[in-house]
Amino acid sequence: MLYQREFQNNEEPAKHHISCFGYETEADRQYPTHCHAYYEISYLVSGERYQIINGQRYKVEPGSFFLFSPLCMHGYHNITECQDLVIQFSSDFLYQVSSSLQKDQVLEISPDAEPFLMLDGEHRKSLDDLYQKRFYNRIYNKKGNLAEEWQMDAVILQFLAKLLENGSIQLHQGYGGKEEIQQISDVIHYLMANPAERLDMHEASRRCGLSYYAFSRFFHEMTGMGYAEYGNLIRIRHTEELLIYSDMSVEEISRAVGMSSANYYTRLFKKVNGMSPTKYRSVYGKRQY
């Protein structure tokens, strides 16, 4: 698992606010589960893949649109060769164009729908056209001029506005803003990079420069769960990839993430995913791809 601090072009979100590129990736390409403090739009132009969102796998086709809110865990595994458009933007990108947007409001796909949208017509054409331009720019290392940058910003904002207007996406009263997320980013990065180690909350709060109680409150507001529960969730998400892409036994996997026993790990895994690790491997194992 990864915690990404920078946009896909290695620029700092605090300075650039938005990143937009088109990609071509080969069949059977897998991108590990990750999260970040900024938004991401992922739009599949062509091909088929499994999109992974918070541990769930969805088989998707061209026209599939995903909006990942800050801290949402996601990844993918290609079935065929794929072309996709990836747009990453910070909260500041939205704040700059809206005086009414509050810092604790989060954009997300409406909860009564699937976690992704199937686009058609005008929506799909606008993103297909944007893919062609941004893929060309990335391949030839071509920087857009100011007019092109403004055109890109306008397309993205108009697109989000239409989806918000028709109810496909919504504003959710969520956790704190970008500053609060950045305060705990070092801790989230550490937990993801070191799933077998135990970082207690006293040390975690010290790393963030927060009191124990302030850290506990911020962390729960931003993740929707307590610190210990979130740490266990990260370990479970890490083991999902080991179950799919390795031949390690359940006992070996439980030890790899510092679980006290295979039985405890199995109970925790089943609580998160509704099935045992063995069942999960049989359903989602690599041979299924």
DRENGULO-340782 format. One record per residue (C-alpha): residue in three letters; x, y negated, z. Coordinates in pm, whole numbers, plus 50000, padded with zeros to 5 digits. Each point is the difference from the previous one (the first is absolute). Layout:
# DRENGULO-340782
alaXYZ...
This chain:
# DRENGULO-340782
met500005000050000leu501084964649930tyr499294965450132gln500644975349719arg501204965650101glu500384986049647phe497954998349682gln500685024749718asn502484975649842asn501984996950327glu498814964650058glu498834987950339pro496214996150030ala500514969350219lys501634981949706his498285013349689his496535010650120ile499205021349693ser501585027249785cys498465016149692phe501545027449782gly498985028049764tyr501545034850029glu500295032349804thr500705030550218glu500525036349907ala497795029950076asp500435015250348arg501504967450131gln499314995850371tyr500214967550195pro500105005850376thr497474986850246his500824964350101cys498474967750125his500884963150016ala498854966850142tyr498594987049670tyr497175009349763glu500385022749701ile497805005949697ser500655032249810tyr498255004249666leu500425031549789val500214991149630ser500495035549869gly500655035350127glu498805019950300arg501325000850354tyr499185007650360gln499814967950202ile500675004850370ile498294976450245asn500315005050373gly500595037249952gln497135006049757arg500635009449637tyr497904987649710lys500345011849641val499784968549788glu499824991549629pro500624969049784gly498024970050120ser500485008250370phe500564969350216phe501335000550356leu500364971350245phe502345008550286ser499724976850299pro503044992850222leu501165030950196cys497875024249792met502005032349950his500065010549634gly502015018649735tyr499445020149682his500865031649808asn499734999549620ile498295028649820thr500914986749654glu502114971249874cys498434967950129gln499924963149922asp498974977350285leu499884963750099val501164991450353ile499254965850146gln501294991250345phe499134967550173ser500344985150345ser497234984950209asp501544966149925phe499085004549632leu496335000150104tyr500364972950267gln501534975849746val496855000349786ser497345002050271ser499494976450290ser497175021650140leu501915032850026gln500865007850362lys503285016550095asp498285029950160gln497845007649695val501115029449788leu498985009149644glu499005036449955ile497865022249778ser496445001250136pro499675028150257asp496815014449848ala501885008449678glu502835023449907pro503444986350096phe500564991549634leu497974984449718met499555011649641leu500264969549778asp498594994949654gly499254972149756glu501404965550071his501665009850329arg501925028249838lys501044979849696ser501454971850211leu502255024350191asp500955019749687asp501134967549837leu501924989750310tyr501725034250008gln501294995849644lys501544966250078arg501525009450335phe501375033549876tyr501774981949715asn501444974250240arg501305026950238ile501605021649729tyr501784970649835asn500734981750326lys498084970449863lys498954973150245gly496684983249931asn499774962449970leu497854978650225ala496995001949767glu500175038049996glu500295001350379trp496934978050041gln498095021149747met500875031450195asp498934984350330ala496724988849840val499225034749862ile500595016250339leu497944974450191gln497135001049750phe500025037850015leu499915000750382ala497274973349999lys497775020949771leu500475031250212leu499254980150316glu496914984549841asn498505033449894gly500745016450334ser502665024549881ile502484985150244gln499334980950319leu501594978750268his500385018950324gln500614984050337gly503135018950087tyr503284996050177gly502294970250029gly501694983149710lys503325004449824glu502044986350290glu498645025950242ile500605028349755gln503584988649945gln500574999850376ile499435037450022ser501425009149658asp503365010850144val498255024450232ile497825014749723his503085003449779tyr501855018150279leu497105023950070met499725009249634ala503745004449951asn500435020650319pro496895021850048ala501795024250235glu501124973050244arg497904985450279leu500084962450034asp498054991450314met497824969150008his502254981050242glu502915002549753ala497694993049703ser498684968150159arg503564989050086arg501045004149634cys497134977449897gly500764973550257leu496545004350154ser498835008850346tyr498785035550053tyr496374988750020ala500164975949705phe501595027149785ser497335025150105arg497224975649910phe501524989349664phe500755035749901his496465012050069glu498484970249815met502115006249692thr499825037949976gly496695007350170met501655024650239gly502385001750291tyr503765001349958ala500385036850100glu497105010549777tyr501484981249704gly503395016250057asn498405034449991leu498084990649685ile503264990549826arg501485033750099ile496965018149860arg500214980449673his503685009049975thr499235037050047glu497374999049724glu502794994249749leu502115027850155leu497065024049972ile499564991949633tyr503584996249878ser502045023450223asp500035036850094met500454992550372ser497835019650241val497424982550218glu502275005350301glu503014985149819ile497924970149891ser498734993850352arg503604999550129ala501074976849717val497664972850131gly500755005750368met496755017250096ser500155019650325ser498595031849845ala498465013449679asn496695004650182tyr499914963650110tyr500934988949650thr497255021549846arg497374985650236leu501094964549924phe500135006549626lys496505014950000lys498674970250196val501364976249734asn499225020049684gly497155023150099met501985030849902ser503065019250116pro503464994249848thr499815034249834lys496654991749840tyr501304965949892arg502965016449827ser497715024649818val497744971749879tyr502614973749909gly503185020449952lys502214991349706arg498795029349797gln496594982649993tyr501524971949791
